[in-house]
Amino acid sequence: MEYEVDTYNLEYVENEDKYYISFKDSVGNNCRIEIEKEIFDVYMTSRKAYTKIKNETSRYLEHSELTDISLYNRSFEKLKNVEEFIVGKVTDEELYKIIKSIREPHNKRLEMYVFNNMTVEEIALKEDKTIRAIRYSLEEGKKEILKKLKSF
């Protein structure tokens, strides 16, 4: 029969020159059994090998698998995207005025995107342009807005 034991302790008692294993059984009773030195040595050797493998994994392998996303998620202060920055800085009225003051066609596209809640695809269909062109225009418009906000 085989039993799974969650926690156990090995100990060596010098004055008795004996080796013991201590654990709680499935009912919760504390058990302490004397074992031979060879069993103790095998456990300690395997434990050291396990600790070495565990340390190598945490020190080297984990770091080699870090992606930009996982690094971003670990970062101390999360970066805000442009929309969050703008929303935090200005009211709707101020934003509307700023959008109206930037170059065409960026202003019209940003107005549809921000105030009419249109997707990039919807704007592209409405203006008969490519999605890539609309995304580029929105990014350029956002850059212009950020420049204007810096002058505030």
C-alpha positions in Angstrom: 0.0 0.0 0.0 1.1 3.5 -0.7 0.2 6.7 1.2 0.7 10.3 0.2 2.2 12.4 3.0 2.0 16.2 2.6 4.5 17.2 5.2 7.1 15.3 7.1 10.4 16.0 8.9 13.6 14.0 9.1 15.7 14.4 12.2 19.0 13.1 13.6 19.2 12.8 17.4 23.0 12.9 18.2 22.9 11.7 21.8 20.9 8.6 20.7 22.6 8.3 17.3 19.2 7.6 15.7 17.4 8.9 12.7 13.6 9.6 12.7 10.9 10.6 10.3 7.9 12.6 11.8 4.6 13.2 10.1 0.8 13.5 10.6 -1.2 10.5 9.4 -4.5 10.8 7.5 -6.4 11.0 10.8 -4.2 13.8 12.1 -2.2 11.8 14.6 1.5 12.7 15.0 3.7 9.8 14.1 7.4 9.4 14.7 9.3 6.4 13.3 12.9 5.4 13.6 14.6 4.9 10.2 18.0 3.6 9.1 20.8 6.0 8.3 20.9 4.8 4.7 17.2 5.9 4.2 18.0 9.3 5.8 21.1 9.7 3.5 19.1 8.9 0.4 16.4 11.4 1.3 19.0 14.1 2.0 20.8 13.5 -1.3 17.5 13.6 -3.3 16.4 16.7 -1.4 19.6 18.5 -2.3 19.2 17.5 -5.9 15.6 18.7 -5.9 16.5 22.0 -4.3 19.3 22.4 -6.9 16.9 21.8 -9.8 14.3 24.1 -8.3 16.8 26.9 -7.8 18.1 26.5 -11.4 14.5 26.7 -12.7 13.7 29.8 -10.7 17.0 31.6 -11.5 17.4 30.8 -15.1 14.6 29.1 -16.9 11.8 31.3 -15.7 13.7 34.4 -16.8 14.4 33.1 -20.3 10.6 32.7 -20.8 9.6 36.2 -19.9 7.7 38.0 -22.5 7.0 41.7 -23.0 3.5 41.1 -21.6 4.6 39.3 -18.5 7.3 42.0 -17.9 4.6 44.7 -18.3 2.3 42.8 -15.9 5.1 42.7 -13.3 6.0 46.4 -13.7 5.7 48.6 -10.6 3.8 51.3 -12.3 1.5 50.4 -15.2 1.7 52.7 -18.2 -1.5 54.3 -19.3 -2.5 54.2 -22.9 -3.2 57.5 -24.7 -6.9 57.3 -24.2 -6.6 56.8 -20.4 -4.2 59.7 -20.2 -6.5 62.0 -22.2 -9.6 61.0 -20.2 -7.8 61.7 -17.0 -6.6 65.1 -18.1 -9.5 66.8 -19.7 -13.3 67.0 -19.7 -15.5 66.0 -22.7 -15.9 69.7 -23.6 -12.2 70.4 -23.5 -11.5 67.3 -25.5 -14.1 68.1 -28.1 -12.5 71.6 -28.5 -9.0 70.1 -28.8 -10.2 67.5 -31.4 -11.8 70.2 -33.4 -8.6 72.2 -33.4 -6.3 69.5 -34.9 -5.8 68.9 -38.7 -8.3 67.2 -40.9 -9.0 64.3 -41.4 -7.6 63.3 -38.0 -10.2 65.5 -36.2 -13.2 64.0 -37.9 -12.0 60.5 -37.4 -11.2 61.0 -33.8 -14.6 62.6 -33.2 -16.3 59.5 -34.7 -14.0 57.2 -32.7 -14.3 59.0 -29.3 -17.7 60.7 -29.3 -19.7 58.4 -31.6 -18.2 55.2 -30.3 -17.5 54.0 -33.8 -14.9 51.3 -34.4 -11.9 51.6 -36.7 -13.7 49.2 -39.1 -16.9 51.3 -39.2 -15.0 54.5 -39.8 -13.0 52.8 -42.7 -16.3 51.6 -44.3 -17.9 55.0 -43.9 -15.0 56.9 -45.5 -14.2 54.1 -48.0 -10.6 53.9 -46.7 -8.4 51.0 -45.4 -8.4 50.1 -41.8 -4.7 50.7 -41.8 -5.2 54.3 -43.0 -7.8 55.0 -40.3 -5.6 53.5 -37.5 -2.7 55.7 -38.7 -4.8 58.8 -38.8 -6.1 58.1 -35.3 -2.6 57.7 -34.0 -1.5 60.9 -35.7 -4.5 62.7 -34.2 -3.7 61.3 -30.7 -0.1 62.6 -31.1 -1.4 66.1 -32.0 -3.7 66.0 -28.9 -0.9 65.1 -26.6 1.2 68.0 -28.0 -1.6 70.4 -27.3 -2.1 69.0 -23.8 1.6 69.5 -23.0 1.1 73.2 -23.7 -1.7 73.4 -21.2 
